[in-house]
Amino acid sequence: MAKKKEELDQETLDLINWCIEVEGFLVIGGATQEQAQEHIEEQVEWFTDQFYDGLTPEQAAKEALA
């Protein structure tokens, strides 16, 4: 029996896409893609707060690199 795919709500999809954009800015700022992904995973609560506080991906990356 096949598992039904779990659908993500729009807000979760928006957060995921926002984090993907942050990752790009972290790479531009000097991190490798792997380092950027690991940092976002390790600091997911902080990044989630930044998302809900209305920071752009670029602003969040600058804060993370500061």
ABEGO torsion letter per residue (X at the ends): XBBBBBBBBAAAAAAAAAAAAAAAAAAAAGBBAAAAAAAAAAAAAAAAAAAAAGBBAAAAAAAAAX
